[in-house]
């Protein structure tokens, strides 16, 4: 099973789903569903996750918050539904 880009970036930042959940106030199960493409999150929630991951990745200068959150297509990340 191949990890999603979101999960890869989270792991690259040294975060588990549970640690990311504690840092963002989002359920670990919601993070799992989002990473696996099974749910979409509200833009504010995605931004909160992105800020935490970006903070952890600040030692990796080539990674921007938009790359973390959306990959190459930022417009596709938001559907306004949050679990």
C-alpha angles and dihedrals in degrees: 000000000000118000118239118246089251092055091045091054092047090051091044087056088054094247130136119210089252093051091047088049092053092047094049103032090237122129114260088228090057090051089051093050091048093049090051093049093246095121139020123224133217113266092248091055093048089049091052091052090046093052092053094046092044090052090053091046096048088113089063103072098187095062117088127193091248091055089050095049105034112010108214097336114056094172092064096059100078128072097146095239120123129185 
